[in-house]
Amino acid sequence: MFFQPDSTTSSKSLNLKIRMSVDTTTEKLIEKIKNKSHQLDPTTQSNYTNFKVNNTQLTLNVSFDSKTISGSVKYDLTNKTGNNELTLDTKALIIKKVSVNDSEISFKLSNSHSIYGSSLHIPIPKDSSLKVEIEFETTDKCTAIQFIQGDTGPYVFSQCQAIHARSLFPCFDTPGVKSPYKFIGKSPAKVTMSGRPQPSTEQNTYHFNQPIPIPSYLVSITSGYLQKAPIGPRSDVYCEEPNLKKCQWEFEQDMENFLQIAESLVFDYEWERFDSLVLPSSFPYGGMEIPNMTQLTPTLICGDRTQVTVMAHELAHSWSGNLVTNCSWEHFWLNEGWTVYLERRIVGAIGAQEARNSGKSDEEAIKIGEQLRHFEIIGGWSALVDTCETFDSQFTKLVWDLDGKDPDDAFSRIPYEKGFFLLFQLENKLGGVKDFDPFIKYYFKKFRYQSLNTAQFIETLYEFYEPKGKKSILDNINWDKELFESGLPEKPVLDTTLADQVYSYGDKWVEFIKNNDNYDNIPFTQEDIKSFKGEQDMLFIEYLVEKFKSQKVSSELIQKFPSIYPKYANSQNGEILSPWNELLIINGNYKSNDKIVQDFSKWLGKTGRMKYARPGYKVLKNGISLKFAIEQFNKHKDFYHPICKSMIEKDLGLI
């Protein structure tokens, strides 16, 4: 359906309201945008539009011995079209038994598609109400789970985004379908799943309830010898015991503050608790916004709280992505662009709050908060420029065409940053935060519990701003360029106060290199950067990386950098380690057996976060050799999560 009404209002009355509030030219624009995208999700083989999922019960049994998960899924369905077949997504799954309305029936699995797997075909009566139960078991080809040895015992975790849920259980594996869930997890070790824990009297059995409808990619199971510690009045952090205190310290200062600021931007948090789980180091992402149990990479635990904004990002997903969801991965920017936007608003509000607490006036505090937000935005623009210059151009469009493609291949900073910059442009053109903030609340209330596409987003912009006399502003935006063309959007005007401090110092290095070939008396020391905050340190290194691409730099000088800046050389923060080693290895003429190369290779071998691992192997490829990069990857490939492993193999030309 093109326009999905709020569940509390009739479709007829809302469609009438829209026809009254938007004119014919707007309707034509919306129809044009609508027709430029697929009406159905091309990455699912299911017939999801024929059914409404009223409820799902998922039982998962963990076997550490066989490294498999078996279980059953029970669907309570409404057959909307009188269809006589139910088609679900599966991939590398063993289907043991299928029952419809309590009667066992035969089923058929299609030939496997290399990306999308095998569709499961189940004959059904044309009844409007259906109960379907499927028993299944994972195989060693399951891409959604990873069994590892944790710090205190066996461990398993899942990661279903984007289309990996189908390798864990048969499902409508599309974000266009959302369902309430009852979860049951069985394991000899503690289990967490995507819901609110419920009492259980059964040994090694854990129950969870998720009354808010969620899509399949947010289904999760983790099992290990987990402990928890409080990081706020409605938040705990979970991890294995050896790292518990470090995790608690990293997040306890900010968690509740993040929650309250996010609530003021959107509306009250609906999931009751915001708990988080710090996973083992093979976890491939910075975080994953699992409802009631956000998953986090251990690379955030760096002892300086400089990466807590990842927590702000995952929290923002509680509204953008989890409550309001992209209807297919072609519209992924609706999840991530909004989330980055809200994350940066939270960061700015924290900065303003700290300024007020230090005695600044409200006007000064707001200015300081905006400077901090804009500093974050500058980093985002830099990442966007780099991505547009280096990534497959078809996936630098905001709205993708994924027909026949793997969504993982499209994954980059584009939906995050290009999506953010569209929203930031709208904020500025529509009157600043004071005029954009009411739209934020309106949008999220309108679409909560639903999935939507880009055309519906644009339609809602007009619906909200036309009555306020701002239709001409929206009409003057080149929507074709913003949504469907590759490359960079319009460059924003930003407050560069904090970045200029970095650029000014970085330019002194550029000037020194241009005018000197004697490096006995280098006029730079670590004392120069003592006032830099963590984000400024990261920008400084990235600035030098970028500048040195176009300027010949002596390897002799580069090899002196660790002694000039021991702060960076000794850092355990991945946001420093990753660009720092890129700076040194690409420019330093190091050999494969040099300590800095060996140390970086070892770090990559225990860092599963794709943000670091994928560019890290490219650094080894470009700074040393492709052969060396492949040798190092082969040493460590069994450590990586299947998604990360596959992407690095593609990066190195191995598949």
N, C-alpha and C positions, 0 to 999 in steps of 0.2 A: 504494500500500500504506500502511495506517495506521501500522504499526510497521515500521521498516526496521532489521533487525539489523545489527550490526557484521560486516564482511566476513570477520572471522577466526573467527566463531562461527556455528553453525548456527541457522537461523530457528526450528526446532522447539525447541531447548534454551532459547533466549532467551525465546520466548513462554511456555514452561512456567515459567521463572524469574519472569516478570512476573506470571503468574496466581497464583503462590505468594506474591508479595511485596506485592500490592495487593488490597484487599478489594472486595466487590461495590459499595459506595457509591462508591468511587474509580473503578471501571470505568464506572459510570453517569455520573459527572462527566466523565470523559475522552470518553465517547461523545457527551455533550451538546456539549462544546466542539468535538469533531470535526465534528458535524453542523451547526454554525453557520458553517462555512467550506465553500467549494467543494472538492470532492475532486480536481478537475483544475484546472490553471492556466487561467483564462479569457482570458488575454492572448496565448495562442498558438493558431494554427489547425492546428498539426501534430498527428499522431496518435502523440505521443511515448511513450505508455504501452505501445505494442505492440512497442517495440524496445529493445534494449540496444546502446549505442554502445561498441564495444570499442576503437576507435582512430579518430582523425581526422587526415588530412594536409591542410593548407591552404597553398596557394601563392598569393601575392599579388604582382602586378606593378604597380609605381607608374609612372604617366605624368604627369610634371609639365606636359607640353605640352597634353594633352587634359584634364587634371585628372580622371582616372579611375583606378580600380584594377580590373584584370582578373585572372582566375586560375582556379583549380580547387580543388574540395574533394573528397576521397576518404573515404568512410565505410566502415568495417568494422563491419557490423551483425549482430546476432542477432535474427531474427524470432521473437519470443516467442509469438505467437498464431497463426501460420500465415496472417497477413494477406496480401492480394494487392495492396495499394497502400501506398506510402510517401508521406506528406504532410509537406512541410517549409514553413517560413515564408520568405517573401521580401517585399521591399517596394521598388518602383522599381528592380528589377534586370533586366538583360537576361540571359536564360538562353539560352546558345548551343548546348549539347549535353548530353545525359544518357546515361550508359552504366550498365548493370546487369550485373554479372559479365562485364565486358569486351565486351558487345554494346550497340551504340547502339540506343536505343529512343525512341519518341515520348513526349511528356509534355503536360501541360495546366496552364495557369495560370488560377486562378479570377479572377473580377472583383475589382478592388481594393477593399478596405475602407479607409475614410479613416484609421483608426488602425492596423489590424493588417496592412494590405497584402494581397498576393495569395498564396494558398496554392499550392504547387507539388505537383501530383499525378503520381506516378511509378508505373506498373504494375510489379509485381514478382512473381517466382515465389514459391511458398509455402515455398521452401527455408528452413531455419533459419539458414543462413549466407549473407550477402549482401555484395557489394562494389558500392558505388554511387559513380560519379564524375560531377560536374557542372561544366561550364565556364560562366563568367558574367562580367559586367562591370557596374560601377556606372554610375549616371547622375547628372545634376546634381541629382536629387531625393534623393540619398543623404544621410540625416541622421546617419550614423555618422562621416563624415570631413569634414575641412576642409582645403582647400589654401590656403596663405597665403604671403606673402613673409616669410621670417625675417630675422634680423639679418645673416646671411651667405649667404643664398641661398634657393631654394625649399624649402618645408617642407610636410609633410602629417602630420596626426595623426588618430587615431580615438578615439571614445568611444561604446561600445556600450550602456552601461546607460541605460535599463532594457531596452527592446525595440528597439534600433537595430541590433543585429547582423544582423538580417534584411535590412537595406538594404546590407550589406557582402558577405554571402555567404549562400547558402541553408542553413538550419540548423533544428534544434529550438530555437527562440528562447525558451527557458524555463530558469530556474535549477534546475528539477526534473531536468534532464539534464546529466550531467557526463561528460567524456571526456578521456583522455590525448591530447596533440596532438604532431604533428610540423609545424613551421612552416618555410616557405621564403619569404623576402622578396626581391624583385628591384627594384633602384632604382639610379640613378646616385649617390645620396647614401646615407649610412650608414642602416641599418635596425635598429630594435629591435622585438621582438615579445614575446609573453607566455610566454617560456621561457628556458631556459639556452642561451647561445650555443654553437654547435658549429663545429668547423673546416670551412672551405670553400675549395676551390681555384678555384671559378668566379668570374670577375670580376663585380662588382656583384650578387653573390648571397650571401645570408646565411641560415644554417640555425640552427634553434632546436629544442630538445627540451623538452617539458613532460610528464614521466612522471606527475605528480600530476593526477588528473582535475579539470577545471575546466568551468564552464558557459560558454555562448556570450557572455554579457555581459562576460566577462573576456578575450575575444579582443581583441588590439590590434595595430596597426601604426603606427609612427612612422618618418618618414624626413626627414633634414635633415643639414646639415653639423655633426655633433655631435662634441664632445670630452668627455673624462671626467677626473675627479680623485677620489682616494680620500677617503672620509669615515669610514672604519673598516676593520678587518681583513677584513670580509666585505661591505663596502659601497662602491660608487662612486656619484658623482653625475654625470649627463650633462646637457649643455646646449650651446648655441652658445658659441663661444670668448669673446666679449666679456664674458659674465657668469659665466664658470666660477669664477674666484677668489672672487667674492662668494657664489656658491652653496656652494662648499666651506667657506668660513668659517662660514656660517650653520648648517651641520649637523654639522661634524666633531666638535664638542665633545660631542654627545649621542648619536650614532647607535648605537654599540656598547653604550653604557649602556642605552639603550632596549631593545635586543635581549636583553640578559642579564636585565633585570628582567622582560620579557614571558615569557621562557622559564621563569623561576622561578614565575610565576603560572600558566602553563598547562603546557607541556612543550616539549621542544627544537624549535627552528625547523627545519622540514622542507624548505624551498625552496632550501637551500644558500647562496644569496646574496640580500641585500636591497639591490638597486641602485635608484636613483631617477632620474627624468628631469624636469627643470624645463622646462615647455613654454612656448610663446609666450603673450602676455597675453590672447589670445582664449579660452584654455581655460576652460570654464564652471564648473569645480568647484574646491574647495580642493585636492582630491587625488582620485586614483582608484587603487584598490588592485590594479593590474595585477600578477600574479605575476612576480617577478624583475625588474620594472621599473616601480615605482610612479610614476604621473604626478602632478606637482605644479604648482600655479599659481605664477607668478613673484611674486605678491603676498606670498608668504612671505618673499621676500628683501628684508627691510626694514632690515637692518643692526643689529638689536638682539636677535635670537634670541627675540623674544617669541612668534613663531608656530610654533616648532618642535614644539609639541604636535600640530600637524596631522600631522607625521611620525609621532608616537607613535600617532595614530589610524590612519593607513594601515598602520603596522606591525601593530597589533592585528588588522587585517583578515586578516593572514596566517593567523590561526586562525579568527576569526569572520567568515564570509563566503566566504573562499577555501577553507579546509579543510572547514568546516561551513557549509552554505549554506541560506538560506530556499528552500523548494520552489516558491514563487511569490511575486510582488511583493505579494500580499495579506499576507504574513507577513514583510515587509521589516524589521520591528523585530528579528527574530532576528539579522539581520546587524548593523544599526546600533546597536540598544540594547546588545547585548553589546560592540560595539566601543567605544562611548563609556564603558561600564563599565570595560573593560580600560585604555583610554587614561587615565582618571582615577586608576586604581590605579597606573599607571606614573608619572604626575605626582606623586602622593603619595609614592611610593617614592623618586623623585629628590629631593624636598624633604627627606625624612628622611635620605637619604644625605648631602646637603649639610650638614645640621645636625650629623650625626656628624663630618663632616670639619672642622667649625668648633669642635669640642670639646664639643658637647652630649652628655649621657648618652644611652643608648639609649632610655630612657623619654621624655626630653624630645624626642629626635629623632622618635620615632614620633608624638608629639603634634603637633609642627610639621608633619610630613608630612600628618597627618589634617586639620589646619587648612587647608593648601594644597588638599587634595582637596576639602574642603567649600566652600572659596571658589569653586572651579571649578563645583561642584554648584549653588551659589547663582546663578551666571550662567546655568546651564542651566535652573533653575527659572524665572527671569525670562523667558528665551526661550520656554519652554513656555507660560507664562501669556499672553504676547503672541500666540503662534501660536493658542492656543485661542480668544482673543478676536477674532482677525482672519481666521482661515482658514476655508474651507468646512468646516462642522461634520461632514459625513460622513467627512472625512478626518482628523478629530481622534480617531477611534477608533484603538486600537492595531492591531487586525486589520481590514483594509479589505475592502470588496466592490468589486472592479474589473471586474465583468462589464460589457462594453461600454464600458469607460472606458480612458483613457490613463494609465498609471502616472506619467508625468511630471506630470500635473495633480494627483496626490496628494502629490507630493514637497514636504516641509517639514521642520521640526525635530521633528515628531511621532514618527516611528519612532526617531529618535536619543534625544530627551529623555524621551518618555513610556516608551519601551522601557527606557532607563536607570533611570528611577524605579521601574519594576516590579522590576528586578533589585536595586536599592538597598533597596527595601522588603523583599524576600526576604532579603537579606543581614542586615538588622537584626532581622527577626522570627525568623530561623532560628539566631541565636546570634552574629552578628557575623562578621568576616572569618575568624576561626579555624575556624568551622564551615561557612562558605560556600566557602572556598578548596578543600577536598577535592571539593566538588561541581563546581567549575569544571573541574578536571582530569578528573573522571569524565564529565561532559557532553561535553567536546571529544574525549575518546578514544572515546566510544561512537559519535559521529556523524561522525568525521572521514572525508573522502572522500564524504560523503553529503549529501543535501538533506532537510530536515525541515519539518514544519508546527508550529503552536503547540500543538496537542493532544499531539504527541509530546514537546514540551518539558515540558508540565505532567505528562504521564505519567512522564517521567524524574525530575522533582522528587519525585513520590510514591515511585517505585521506589527512590530514593536515601535519602529521609528517613523513610519509614514504618518501616523496620527500626531506625531511631535514635530511635523514639518521638516523632516530630514531626508525625505525621499531623494532629493536631487543629489545629496552627498553620496548615497548608495548607488544612484544611477551613474555617477561619474567614475566609479571604480571599474577598472577593466577586469571583469570577472573571468573572462577567457584566459587572460594572462595569469591572473592570480591562482586559478584553480587547475588549468589544464596545460600550461606551457612549462617546459623544462627551464631550469636555471634560477637565478636569483630574483627575488621580488624587489620592489622599490626600497632603496636604502633609507633607513630611518635617520632622523636627526636626534642625536643622543647627548646627554650630559657626560662629558668625558673627563670630569675632574679627577676621579680616582685612577682612570686609565692613563691620563696624561703624565701622572707621576712615574708610571712604569715606562711609557714611551720615551719620556725625556731621558731617563736613565739608560734605556736600551739604545737610544740614538747616540749617546756618548760612546758606547761600545762600537757602533757602526763607524763613527767618525775616527775613533782610535785605530781601527783596523785599516781604514782607508789611507791613513796618513803615517802609519808606522810599520816597519818590518823588523824592529828590534824589540824583543819581548822580555828583556832582562828587568825592566822597571815598569811593571804594569800598574797603572794608577787606579786600580779597582780592588776593593776588599769587601768582605762580608759585612763590614760595618756600614757600608753604603745602603744596605737593604734592610737594616734592622727595623725600620718603621713599616715595612711591607706586611700587610695581612696575608693570610694563606692564599686567597684568590689572586692577589697581586703577584705573589711568587710564581704561581702557575702561569699567569699572563706574561710575566717577564721572560720565562724560559720559552714559552710558545712564540713570543715576539722575536727572540733571537733565532729560533728554528726557522721562522718564516724569512727573516732578513738574510740569514746566511745561505738561503737557497739561491739568491741572486748575487751574492757577493763572495768572491774567493777568499776563503779563510784558511790561514795556516794551520795545519794539523798540529804543529808544535805548540801553537797558542791554545788550541782546543784541549790538548792534553794537560794544560795547566789549570783548566777550569775547576777540577775537583779540589785543588789546593786553594783556589781563590774563594770558592763557595762550598766549604765543607758542610754547611747547613743542607744543601741540596744533595751532596754526595752521600750523606749519611741518612737521608730521609727514608722513612718506611711508608710514606704516603704515596699511593699509586698515582695520584694526580701530579705529583712531582716526579716520581721515578720514571714514569712512562715518557714524558717529553724530554726529561733530562738525559736519559739514555739515547733518545733519538738525536738530540743535539750533539752528544759526544761521539756516538758510533758512526753516524752518517758523515760527520765532518773530521773525525779525529784520526783517520787512516790507521785504525787499530787492526790487529790480526786476530784470527779466531781463537788463539790460545792466550790472548791478553786477559788479565784478570777482570777488567771491566766488562768485556764481552762474555766471559764465562759466568760472572756473577749475574749479569742480566739474563742470560740463557737459563740459569737455575731458577731465577725469580719467575720467568715465564712458565717454567715447568711446574710451578705450584700456584699459578694465578689463572683461574678458569674464567675470570670475568672478560667477556669478549671485547669490551672497551679497551682493555690493555693487551690481551693476548693476540688479537688479530693484527693491530698495528705493530705489535712487538715483533712478530715474525716477519713482517714487511721490512722492519728496520734491519733485522739480521740478513734478510735477502738483499736489500739495497746497500747496506753498509759493509757486509762481509761477502756473502755469496748465496745464491739460491741453494746450492748443494749443502752449505752449512746450515741454512735455515731448515731444510728438510731433515737433515741429520738430527738436529735438536728437537724438531717436532716428533720424529719417530721415537725418540727416547721417552717422550712424555705423553704420547697421544692417548694412552689408556687412562690417563688421569682426567682428561677433558670430558665434559658433558657431551652427549651425542650431537647436540645442535652446534656447539662450539667446534667440536672436532670436524664436523662436516664443512663448516664455513672456512676454517683454516686450510683444510684440504683444497677447497676451491681457490682460496687466495694464493696458494703455492702451486697451483696447476696440477694437483695430484688427482683430481677428478674433474 
